[in-house]
Amino acid sequence: MRRSELMKRFGWSAWALVPVALLAFHFGPGKTLAAREIAATRFREASELERRAIDLQAEAYQAHVDTIELRRSAFLDGDVVDGGSEGDVETIEAGDRERIAYEAAATAWAAVADAYAQVEERLVDDDPRTIDRVRWSKARALVRSGAIWDGAVDLEALVVPRSEAPGDVELARAAREELATAHYFGARLLRMAGEPARVWRAEAI
């Protein structure tokens, strides 16, 4: 066989192996790199959504404060009567604004939780501490979205630090704080739903 033909066959064989090498890379280290790249993109998206949710939460809280102030003023001025009054109507409208604001914030937090869940899915083989921090962010978003008990389940898995390292201890402390918040709001919802005291008080402990 002539040397030129041998080189052509060798060249073709080498190029034929390229797709195989690419697939091996994709399902091996390439798959990990791709997953991390997607996770990084999702993390940036989640962070942006989180900032928006925090702003909406602040607006909802301000609406709550405004409603309380209107009710206090109406009570002190004697505007709230059995037949209703202008002050009473204003208070009702303020309550509606508060409800709408909290619903918008809850929807935003649900989007944050979903975004962090996508990050978590793509970090299954990553550093456990990185996954823990993503899981904490997801759990906090779940609680604020209204999925309180789903968030609490994730938080309960994070309350014990992996080690005495400052970062691990701080994350565990943050998880305990968020879990306490989750139980408080869970108890409040149960009480508002008419559950007996023995039920909602147990949740508040």
DOPATI-432806 format. One record per residue: chain; residue number from 1; z, y, x of N, C-alpha, C, O in turn. Coordinates in nm, 2 decimals. Atoms other than C-alpha are relative to their C-alpha. Layout:
N
A:NUM:Z:Y:X:Z:Y:X:Z:Y:X:Z:Y:X
...
//
This chain:
205
A:1:0.00:-0.12:0.09:0.00:0.00:0.00:0.00:0.12:0.09:0.08:0.13:0.18
A:2:0.01:-0.11:-0.09:-0.10:0.33:0.14:0.13:0.09:-0.02:0.20:0.09:-0.12
A:3:-0.12:-0.08:0.00:0.17:0.58:0.23:0.01:0.10:-0.11:0.11:0.12:-0.17
A:4:0.00:-0.10:0.11:0.06:0.84:-0.02:0.03:-0.06:-0.13:0.11:0.00:-0.21
A:5:-0.04:0.07:0.13:0.08:0.59:-0.31:0.14:-0.03:-0.01:0.21:-0.02:-0.11
A:6:-0.14:0.03:0.00:0.42:0.48:-0.20:0.09:0.12:-0.03:0.19:0.11:-0.10
A:7:-0.07:-0.12:0.02:0.54:0.84:-0.19:-0.01:0.04:-0.15:0.09:0.09:-0.21
A:8:0.01:-0.03:0.14:0.40:0.90:-0.54:0.09:-0.08:-0.09:0.15:-0.03:-0.18
A:9:-0.08:0.09:0.08:0.57:0.60:-0.68:0.15:0.03:0.02:0.23:0.03:-0.08
A:10:-0.14:-0.04:-0.03:0.90:0.70:-0.51:0.03:0.13:-0.07:0.14:0.14:-0.13
A:11:-0.03:-0.13:0.06:0.87:1.05:-0.64:0.01:-0.02:-0.15:0.10:0.04:-0.21
A:12:-0.01:0.02:0.15:0.80:0.93:-1.00:0.13:-0.07:-0.03:0.20:-0.04:-0.13
A:13:-0.13:0.07:0.03:1.10:0.69:-0.98:0.12:0.09:0.01:0.21:0.08:-0.07
A:14:-0.11:-0.10:-0.01:1.32:0.97:-0.86:0.01:0.09:-0.12:0.12:0.11:-0.17
A:15:0.00:-0.09:0.12:1.22:1.20:-1.15:0.03:-0.08:-0.12:0.10:-0.03:-0.21
A:16:-0.03:0.08:0.11:1.25:0.91:-1.39:0.15:-0.02:-0.02:0.21:-0.04:-0.13
A:17:-0.15:0.02:0.00:1.62:0.88:-1.29:0.07:0.13:-0.04:0.19:0.12:-0.07
A:18:-0.07:-0.13:0.03:1.69:1.25:-1.36:0.06:0.00:-0.14:0.18:0.04:-0.15
A:19:-0.07:0.00:0.13:1.75:1.21:-1.74:0.12:-0.09:0.00:0.22:-0.06:-0.07
A:20:-0.12:0.09:-0.01:1.98:0.92:-1.67:0.11:0.06:0.07:0.23:0.05:0.02
A:21:-0.10:-0.07:-0.07:2.17:1.12:-1.42:0.06:0.11:-0.09:0.18:0.14:-0.09
A:22:-0.05:-0.11:0.09:2.19:1.41:-1.67:0.09:-0.06:-0.11:0.19:0.00:-0.15
A:23:-0.08:0.06:0.10:2.32:1.18:-1.94:0.13:-0.05:0.05:0.24:-0.03:-0.01
A:24:-0.13:0.04:-0.06:2.58:1.03:-1.71:0.09:0.12:0.02:0.21:0.11:0.01
A:25:-0.08:-0.12:-0.03:2.69:1.38:-1.62:0.06:0.05:-0.14:0.17:0.10:-0.15
A:26:-0.04:-0.05:0.13:2.70:1.48:-1.99:0.12:-0.08:-0.06:0.21:-0.02:-0.11
A:27:-0.10:0.09:0.06:2.91:1.18:-2.10:0.12:-0.02:0.10:0.21:-0.09:0.06
A:28:-0.11:0.01:-0.10:3.13:1.20:-1.78:0.05:0.14:0.02:0.11:0.20:-0.08
A:29:-0.05:-0.13:-0.03:3.23:1.52:-1.61:-0.07:0.11:-0.08:0.00:0.21:-0.11
A:30:0.07:-0.10:0.08:2.96:1.72:-1.79:0.06:0.02:-0.14:0.06:0.13:-0.19
A:31:-0.05:0.00:0.13:3.11:1.63:-2.12:0.13:0.08:0.00:0.16:0.16:-0.09
A:32:-0.13:-0.07:-0.01:3.45:1.76:-2.01:-0.02:0.15:0.02:0.04:0.24:-0.04
A:33:0.03:-0.14:-0.03:3.30:2.08:-1.87:-0.06:0.07:-0.13:-0.02:0.19:-0.16
A:34:0.06:-0.06:0.12:3.10:2.14:-2.19:0.11:0.02:-0.11:0.11:0.12:-0.17
A:35:-0.11:-0.02:0.09:3.41:2.08:-2.40:0.09:0.12:0.03:0.13:0.19:-0.06
A:36:-0.09:-0.12:-0.04:3.61:2.33:-2.20:-0.07:0.13:-0.02:-0.01:0.23:-0.06
A:37:0.08:-0.12:0.02:3.33:2.58:-2.22:0.00:0.04:-0.15:0.02:0.16:-0.19
A:38:0.00:-0.03:0.14:3.32:2.55:-2.60:0.14:0.04:-0.04:0.16:0.13:-0.12
A:39:-0.14:-0.04:0.03:3.70:2.56:-2.61:0.03:0.14:0.04:0.10:0.21:-0.03
A:40:-0.02:-0.14:-0.05:3.70:2.88:-2.41:-0.06:0.10:-0.10:0.00:0.20:-0.13
A:41:0.07:-0.08:0.09:3.45:3.03:-2.65:0.08:0.01:-0.13:0.10:0.12:-0.19
A:42:-0.08:0.00:0.12:3.66:2.92:-2.95:0.13:0.07:0.02:0.18:0.14:-0.08
A:43:-0.13:-0.07:-0.02:3.97:3.05:-2.79:-0.02:0.15:-0.01:0.07:0.22:-0.06
A:44:0.03:-0.15:0.01:3.82:3.40:-2.75:-0.02:0.04:-0.15:0.03:0.14:-0.19
A:45:0.02:-0.03:0.14:3.71:3.39:-3.11:0.13:-0.01:-0.08:0.16:0.08:-0.16
A:46:-0.13:0.01:0.06:4.06:3.27:-3.22:0.09:0.12:0.03:0.16:0.17:-0.06
A:47:-0.08:-0.11:-0.04:4.22:3.55:-3.02:-0.04:0.13:-0.08:0.05:0.21:-0.12
A:48:0.05:-0.12:0.07:4.00:3.81:-3.19:0.04:-0.01:-0.15:0.09:0.09:-0.21
A:49:-0.04:0.02:0.13:4.07:3.66:-3.53:0.15:0.03:-0.02:0.20:0.08:-0.12
A:50:-0.14:-0.01:0.00:4.44:3.66:-3.45:0.04:0.15:0.00:0.13:0.19:-0.07
A:51:-0.03:-0.14:0.00:4.44:4.03:-3.37:-0.03:0.07:-0.13:0.05:0.15:-0.18
A:52:0.04:-0.05:0.13:4.27:4.10:-3.70:0.11:-0.04:-0.10:0.15:0.04:-0.19
A:53:-0.11:0.05:0.09:4.53:3.89:-3.88:0.13:0.07:0.01:0.20:0.10:-0.08
A:54:-0.12:-0.07:-0.02:4.81:4.07:-3.72:0.00:0.14:-0.06:0.09:0.19:-0.12
A:55:0.02:-0.14:0.06:4.67:4.41:-3.83:0.01:-0.01:-0.15:0.08:0.07:-0.22
A:56:-0.01:0.01:0.15:4.63:4.28:-4.19:0.15:-0.03:-0.04:0.19:0.01:-0.15
A:57:-0.14:0.03:0.03:4.99:4.14:-4.18:0.08:0.13:0.00:0.17:0.15:-0.08
A:58:-0.07:-0.13:-0.01:5.11:4.48:-4.07:-0.03:0.09:-0.13:0.06:0.15:-0.18
A:59:0.04:-0.08:0.12:4.92:4.65:-4.36:0.07:-0.06:-0.12:0.12:0.02:-0.21
A:60:-0.07:0.06:0.11:5.07:4.40:-4.60:0.15:0.03:-0.01:0.20:0.06:-0.11
A:61:-0.14:-0.03:-0.01:5.42:4.46:-4.48:0.02:0.14:-0.04:0.12:0.17:-0.11
A:62:-0.02:-0.14:0.04:5.37:4.83:-4.52:-0.02:0.02:-0.15:0.05:0.10:-0.21
A:63:0.01:-0.01:0.14:5.25:4.78:-4.87:0.12:-0.05:-0.07:0.16:0.00:-0.17
A:64:-0.13:0.05:0.05:5.57:4.58:-4.93:0.10:0.10:0.00:0.18:0.12:-0.09
A:65:-0.10:-0.11:-0.01:5.78:4.86:-4.80:-0.03:0.11:-0.10:0.07:0.17:-0.16
A:66:0.04:-0.10:0.09:5.59:5.11:-5.01:0.04:-0.04:-0.15:0.09:0.05:-0.22
A:67:-0.04:0.05:0.13:5.65:4.90:-5.32:0.15:0.01:-0.02:0.20:0.05:-0.13
A:68:-0.14:-0.01:0.01:6.02:4.88:-5.25:0.05:0.14:-0.02:0.14:0.17:-0.10
A:69:-0.03:-0.14:0.01:6.04:5.25:-5.21:-0.03:0.06:-0.13:0.05:0.14:-0.19
A:70:0.04:-0.05:0.13:5.86:5.32:-5.53:0.10:-0.06:-0.11:0.14:0.02:-0.20
A:71:-0.09:0.06:0.10:6.09:5.08:-5.72:0.14:0.07:0.01:0.20:0.10:-0.09
A:72:-0.13:-0.07:-0.02:6.40:5.25:-5.56:-0.01:0.14:-0.07:0.09:0.18:-0.13
A:73:0.01:-0.13:0.05:6.27:5.59:-5.65:0.00:0.00:-0.16:0.06:0.09:-0.22
A:74:0.01:0.01:0.15:6.18:5.49:-6.01:0.14:-0.03:-0.06:0.17:0.02:-0.17
A:75:-0.14:0.03:0.05:6.53:5.34:-6.05:0.09:0.12:0.00:0.16:0.15:-0.09
A:76:-0.09:-0.12:-0.02:6.71:5.65:-5.92:-0.04:0.11:-0.09:0.05:0.18:-0.14
A:77:0.05:-0.11:0.08:6.49:5.88:-6.12:0.01:-0.03:-0.15:-0.01:0.05:-0.24
A:78:-0.01:0.04:0.14:6.54:5.68:-6.44:-0.14:-0.01:-0.07:-0.15:0.00:-0.19
A:79:0.14:0.01:0.06:6.16:5.64:-6.49:-0.03:-0.14:-0.06:-0.12:-0.15:-0.14
A:80:0.03:0.13:0.05:6.18:5.27:-6.56:0.08:-0.02:-0.13:0.20:-0.03:-0.13
A:81:-0.06:0.02:0.13:6.24:5.22:-6.93:-0.06:-0.12:-0.07:-0.16:-0.17:-0.02
A:82:0.05:0.12:0.07:6.19:4.94:-7.18:-0.15:0.01:-0.04:-0.22:-0.08:-0.03
A:83:0.14:-0.02:0.05:5.87:5.09:-7.32:-0.10:0.02:0.11:-0.22:0.03:0.08
A:84:0.09:-0.02:-0.10:5.72:5.14:-6.98:-0.02:0.15:0.02:0.01:0.23:-0.07
A:85:0.02:-0.14:-0.03:5.64:5.48:-6.81:-0.10:0.01:0.11:-0.15:-0.09:0.16
A:86:0.10:-0.02:-0.11:5.41:5.64:-6.56:0.06:-0.06:0.13:-0.02:-0.11:0.21
A:87:-0.06:0.05:-0.13:5.66:5.55:-6.28:-0.01:-0.15:0.00:-0.03:-0.21:0.10
A:88:0.01:0.15:0.00:5.66:5.19:-6.40:-0.14:-0.05:0.03:-0.15:-0.15:0.10
A:89:0.14:0.04:-0.03:5.28:5.17:-6.40:-0.03:0.01:0.14:-0.10:-0.07:0.20
A:90:0.03:-0.02:-0.15:5.27:5.31:-6.05:0.06:-0.11:0.08:0.01:-0.15:0.18
A:91:-0.07:0.11:-0.07:5.52:5.05:-5.94:-0.08:-0.13:-0.01:-0.09:-0.21:0.09
A:92:0.08:0.12:0.02:5.31:4.77:-6.09:-0.13:0.00:0.08:-0.16:-0.10:0.14
A:93:0.12:-0.01:-0.08:5.00:4.90:-5.92:0.03:-0.02:0.15:-0.05:-0.08:0.22
A:94:-0.04:0.02:-0.14:5.18:4.91:-5.59:0.03:-0.15:0.03:-0.01:-0.20:0.13
A:95:-0.02:0.14:-0.02:5.29:4.55:-5.64:-0.13:-0.08:0.01:-0.14:-0.17:0.08
A:96:0.13:0.07:-0.01:4.93:4.45:-5.70:-0.07:0.03:0.13:-0.13:-0.06:0.19
A:97:0.06:-0.03:-0.13:4.82:4.63:-5.38:0.07:-0.09:0.11:0.01:-0.14:0.20
A:98:-0.08:0.08:-0.09:5.10:4.44:-5.20:-0.05:-0.15:0.00:-0.07:-0.21:0.10
A:99:0.05:0.14:0.02:4.98:4.10:-5.34:-0.13:-0.02:0.06:-0.16:-0.11:0.13
A:100:0.14:0.01:-0.05:4.62:4.17:-5.25:0.00:0.00:0.15:-0.07:-0.07:0.22
A:101:-0.01:-0.01:-0.14:4.72:4.27:-4.90:0.05:-0.12:0.07:0.00:-0.17:0.17
A:102:-0.05:0.12:-0.06:4.92:3.96:-4.84:-0.10:-0.12:-0.01:-0.11:-0.20:0.07
A:103:0.10:0.10:0.02:4.64:3.74:-4.98:-0.11:0.02:0.11:-0.15:-0.08:0.17
A:104:0.10:-0.02:-0.11:4.40:3.90:-4.73:0.05:-0.04:0.13:-0.02:-0.10:0.21
A:105:-0.06:0.04:-0.12:4.64:3.85:-4.45:0.01:-0.16:0.01:-0.02:-0.21:0.12
A:106:-0.01:0.15:0.00:4.69:3.48:-4.55:-0.13:-0.06:0.03:-0.14:-0.16:0.10
A:107:0.13:0.05:-0.03:4.32:3.42:-4.55:-0.04:0.02:0.14:-0.10:-0.07:0.20
A:108:0.03:-0.03:-0.14:4.28:3.58:-4.21:0.08:-0.10:0.09:0.02:-0.15:0.19
A:109:-0.07:0.09:-0.08:4.56:3.36:-4.07:-0.05:-0.14:-0.01:-0.04:-0.22:0.08
A:110:0.06:0.13:0.02:4.40:3.05:-4.22:-0.12:-0.02:0.09:-0.15:-0.12:0.15
A:111:0.12:0.00:-0.09:4.08:3.14:-4.02:0.05:-0.02:0.14:-0.01:-0.09:0.22
A:112:-0.06:0.01:-0.13:4.30:3.18:-3.71:0.04:-0.15:0.03:0.01:-0.20:0.14
A:113:-0.05:0.14:-0.02:4.46:2.83:-3.76:-0.12:-0.09:0.02:-0.11:-0.18:0.10
A:114:0.12:0.09:-0.02:4.11:2.67:-3.80:-0.06:0.02:0.13:-0.10:-0.08:0.19
A:115:0.06:-0.03:-0.13:3.99:2.84:-3.49:0.08:-0.07:0.11:0.02:-0.13:0.21
A:116:-0.08:0.06:-0.10:4.28:2.72:-3.28:0.00:-0.15:-0.01:0.01:-0.22:0.09
A:117:0.02:0.15:0.02:4.24:2.37:-3.43:-0.12:-0.05:0.07:-0.12:-0.16:0.13
A:118:0.12:0.04:-0.07:3.89:2.36:-3.29:0.02:0.01:0.15:-0.04:-0.08:0.22
A:119:-0.03:-0.01:-0.15:4.02:2.47:-2.95:0.08:-0.13:0.04:0.05:-0.19:0.14
A:120:-0.08:0.12:-0.03:4.28:2.19:-2.96:-0.08:-0.13:0.00:-0.06:-0.21:0.08
A:121:0.08:0.12:0.01:4.02:1.93:-3.06:-0.08:-0.02:0.13:-0.11:-0.14:0.17
A:122:0.09:0.01:-0.12:3.82:2.01:-2.74:0.08:-0.01:0.13:0.03:0.00:0.24
A:123:-0.08:0.00:-0.12:4.12:2.00:-2.51:0.08:-0.13:0.01:0.19:-0.13:0.07
A:124:-0.08:0.12:0.01:4.23:1.64:-2.57:0.04:-0.06:0.13:0.14:-0.12:0.15
A:125:-0.03:0.05:-0.14:4.21:1.55:-2.20:0.04:0.11:0.09:0.04:0.09:0.22
A:126:-0.04:-0.11:-0.09:4.33:1.88:-2.07:0.15:0.00:0.03:0.22:-0.10:-0.01
A:127:-0.14:-0.01:-0.04:4.67:1.99:-1.93:0.08:0.00:-0.13:0.06:0.09:-0.22
A:128:-0.09:0.01:0.12:4.94:1.90:-2.19:0.06:0.14:-0.03:0.08:0.17:-0.15
A:129:-0.06:-0.13:0.02:5.10:2.24:-2.14:-0.09:0.10:-0.07:-0.06:0.18:-0.15
A:130:0.10:-0.09:0.06:4.78:2.42:-2.23:-0.02:-0.04:-0.14:-0.03:0.05:-0.23
A:131:0.01:0.04:0.14:4.75:2.21:-2.54:0.12:0.04:-0.08:0.10:0.08:-0.20
A:132:-0.12:-0.04:0.07:5.11:2.28:-2.63:-0.01:0.15:-0.05:0.03:0.18:-0.16
A:133:0.01:-0.14:0.03:5.04:2.66:-2.62:-0.10:0.03:-0.11:-0.08:0.11:-0.20
A:134:0.10:-0.01:0.10:4.73:2.62:-2.83:0.06:-0.05:-0.14:0.04:0.01:-0.24
A:135:-0.06:0.05:0.12:4.92:2.41:-3.08:0.10:0.09:-0.06:0.12:0.10:-0.18
A:136:-0.10:-0.10:0.05:5.20:2.67:-3.10:-0.08:0.11:-0.08:-0.03:0.15:-0.18
A:137:0.07:-0.11:0.06:4.94:2.94:-3.18:-0.06:-0.05:-0.14:-0.06:0.03:-0.24
A:138:0.05:0.06:0.13:4.78:2.71:-3.45:0.11:-0.01:-0.10:0.09:0.03:-0.22
A:139:-0.11:0.02:0.09:5.12:2.63:-3.60:0.05:0.13:-0.06:0.08:0.14:-0.18
A:140:-0.04:-0.13:0.05:5.22:2.99:-3.62:-0.09:0.06:-0.10:-0.05:0.11:-0.21
A:141:0.10:-0.05:0.09:4.90:3.08:-3.79:0.00:-0.08:-0.13:-0.01:-0.02:-0.24
A:142:-0.01:0.08:0.12:4.94:2.79:-4.04:0.12:0.05:-0.09:0.10:0.07:-0.21
A:143:-0.12:-0.05:0.08:5.29:2.92:-4.14:-0.03:0.13:-0.06:0.00:0.15:-0.18
A:144:0.03:-0.13:0.06:5.16:3.27:-4.19:-0.11:0.00:-0.10:-0.13:0.09:-0.19
A:145:0.11:0.02:0.10:4.86:3.14:-4.39:0.06:-0.05:-0.13:-0.01:-0.05:-0.23
A:146:-0.06:0.06:0.12:5.10:2.98:-4.64:0.01:-0.15:0.01:0.08:-0.21:-0.07
A:147:-0.01:0.15:-0.02:5.06:2.62:-4.51:0.12:-0.02:0.09:0.12:-0.07:0.20
A:148:-0.12:-0.01:-0.07:5.42:2.64:-4.41:0.04:-0.14:0.06:0.08:-0.15:0.17
A:149:-0.05:0.13:-0.04:5.51:2.27:-4.39:-0.09:-0.07:0.10:-0.05:-0.14:0.19
A:150:0.10:0.05:-0.10:5.19:2.18:-4.20:0.03:0.06:0.14:0.03:0.00:0.24
A:151:-0.03:-0.07:-0.12:5.28:2.44:-3.94:0.14:-0.05:0.06:0.15:-0.06:0.18
A:152:-0.13:0.05:-0.04:5.64:2.32:-3.93:0.00:-0.13:0.07:0.07:-0.15:0.17
A:153:0.02:0.13:-0.06:5.53:1.97:-3.84:-0.04:0.02:0.15:0.02:-0.05:0.24
A:154:0.04:-0.03:-0.14:5.35:2.10:-3.53:0.11:0.06:0.08:0.12:0.03:0.20
A:155:-0.11:-0.07:-0.08:5.64:2.33:-3.43:0.11:-0.10:0.04:0.17:-0.08:0.14
A:156:-0.11:0.09:-0.03:5.89:2.05:-3.45:-0.03:-0.09:0.12:0.07:-0.13:0.19
A:157:0.04:0.08:-0.12:5.70:1.86:-3.18:0.01:0.09:0.13:-0.01:0.03:0.24
A:158:0.00:-0.09:-0.11:5.74:2.17:-2.95:0.14:0.06:0.03:0.15:0.13:0.13
A:159:-0.13:-0.07:-0.01:6.11:2.26:-2.98:0.07:-0.05:0.12:0.17:0.01:0.17
A:160:-0.06:0.05:-0.12:6.21:2.04:-2.68:-0.09:0.03:0.12:-0.20:-0.02:0.12
A:161:0.09:-0.03:-0.11:6.08:2.17:-2.35:-0.04:-0.12:0.08:0.04:-0.21:0.09
A:162:0.04:0.11:-0.09:5.88:1.94:-2.12:0.08:-0.01:0.12:0.09:-0.12:0.18
A:163:-0.07:0.00:-0.13:6.08:2.05:-1.82:0.09:0.13:-0.01:0.09:0.20:-0.11
A:164:-0.08:-0.12:-0.01:6.32:2.32:-1.71:-0.08:0.12:0.06:-0.02:0.23:0.08
A:165:0.08:-0.11:-0.04:6.03:2.53:-1.59:0.00:0.12:-0.10:0.00:0.09:-0.22
A:166:-0.01:-0.12:0.09:6.05:2.89:-1.73:-0.11:0.00:-0.11:-0.07:0.03:-0.23
A:167:0.10:0.00:0.10:5.72:2.85:-1.91:0.02:-0.10:-0.11:0.00:-0.07:-0.23
A:168:-0.03:0.10:0.10:5.82:2.53:-2.08:0.12:0.04:-0.09:0.12:0.02:-0.21
A:169:-0.12:-0.04:0.07:6.16:2.67:-2.18:-0.03:0.11:-0.10:0.01:0.11:-0.21
A:170:0.04:-0.11:0.09:6.00:2.99:-2.32:-0.08:-0.05:-0.12:-0.06:0.00:-0.23
A:171:0.08:0.06:0.11:5.75:2.79:-2.53:0.09:-0.07:-0.10:0.07:-0.05:-0.22
A:172:-0.09:0.07:0.09:6.03:2.58:-2.67:0.08:0.10:-0.09:0.10:0.08:-0.20
A:173:-0.08:-0.11:0.07:6.23:2.89:-2.76:-0.09:0.06:-0.11:-0.04:0.08:-0.22
A:174:0.09:-0.06:0.10:5.93:3.04:-2.93:-0.03:-0.09:-0.12:-0.04:-0.05:-0.23
A:175:0.02:0.10:0.10:5.87:2.72:-3.12:0.12:-0.01:-0.10:0.10:-0.02:-0.22
A:176:-0.12:0.00:0.09:6.23:2.72:-3.25:0.01:0.12:-0.09:0.04:0.11:-0.20
A:177:0.00:-0.13:0.08:6.20:3.08:-3.36:-0.10:-0.01:-0.12:-0.07:0.03:-0.23
A:178:0.10:0.01:0.11:5.88:3.01:-3.55:0.04:-0.10:-0.10:0.01:-0.09:-0.22
A:179:-0.05:0.11:0.09:6.03:2.69:-3.70:0.10:0.06:-0.10:0.10:0.03:-0.22
A:180:-0.10:-0.07:0.09:6.32:2.90:-3.83:-0.06:0.08:-0.10:-0.02:0.09:-0.22
A:181:0.08:-0.08:0.09:6.08:3.14:-3.98:-0.07:-0.08:-0.11:-0.07:-0.05:-0.23
A:182:0.07:0.09:0.09:5.89:2.86:-4.14:0.10:-0.06:-0.11:0.06:-0.06:-0.23
A:183:-0.10:0.05:0.09:6.20:2.71:-4.30:0.05:0.11:-0.09:0.08:0.09:-0.21
A:184:-0.04:-0.11:0.09:6.31:3.05:-4.43:-0.10:0.03:-0.11:-0.06:0.04:-0.23
A:185:0.10:-0.03:0.10:5.98:3.12:-4.60:-0.02:-0.13:-0.10:-0.05:-0.11:-0.21
A:186:0.01:0.11:0.08:5.97:2.76:-4.72:0.10:-0.01:-0.11:0.08:-0.04:-0.23
A:187:-0.11:0.00:0.09:6.31:2.79:-4.88:-0.03:0.11:-0.11:0.00:0.09:-0.23
A:188:0.03:-0.12:0.10:6.20:3.13:-5.04:-0.10:-0.05:-0.10:-0.09:-0.02:-0.22
A:189:0.10:0.05:0.09:5.89:2.97:-5.19:0.06:-0.10:-0.10:0.03:-0.10:-0.22
A:190:-0.06:0.10:0.09:6.09:2.68:-5.33:0.09:0.07:-0.10:0.09:0.03:-0.22
A:191:-0.08:-0.07:0.09:6.34:2.92:-5.48:-0.08:0.08:-0.11:-0.04:0.07:-0.23
A:192:0.08:-0.07:0.10:6.07:3.13:-5.64:-0.07:-0.09:-0.10:-0.10:-0.05:-0.21
A:193:0.07:0.10:0.09:5.91:2.81:-5.78:0.10:-0.06:-0.10:0.06:-0.14:-0.18
A:194:-0.10:0.04:0.09:6.24:2.75:-5.96:0.07:-0.13:0.04:0.14:-0.19:-0.05
A:195:-0.06:0.12:-0.05:6.36:2.46:-5.75:0.16:0.02:0.00:0.20:0.14:0.02
A:196:-0.14:-0.02:0.00:6.74:2.40:-5.77:0.05:0.04:0.14:-0.01:0.01:0.24
A:197:-0.06:-0.05:-0.12:6.97:2.55:-5.51:0.01:-0.11:0.11:-0.01:-0.09:0.23
A:198:-0.02:0.11:-0.09:7.04:2.21:-5.35:-0.13:-0.03:0.08:-0.13:-0.08:0.19
A:199:0.13:0.03:-0.06:6.66:2.18:-5.27:-0.03:0.11:0.10:-0.06:0.08:0.22
A:200:0.05:-0.11:-0.09:6.58:2.53:-5.13:0.11:0.03:0.11:0.07:0.08:0.21
A:201:-0.10:-0.02:-0.10:6.91:2.56:-4.95:-0.01:-0.10:0.12:0.01:-0.06:0.23
A:202:0.02:0.11:-0.11:6.85:2.23:-4.76:-0.12:0.04:0.09:-0.11:0.02:0.21
A:203:0.11:-0.04:-0.08:6.52:2.37:-4.65:0.03:0.12:0.09:-0.03:0.14:0.20
A:204:-0.04:-0.12:-0.08:6.68:2.70:-4.53:0.09:-0.03:0.12:0.10:0.05:0.21
A:205:-0.10:0.03:-0.11:6.93:2.52:-4.30:-0.08:-0.03:0.13:-0.02:-0.06:0.23
//
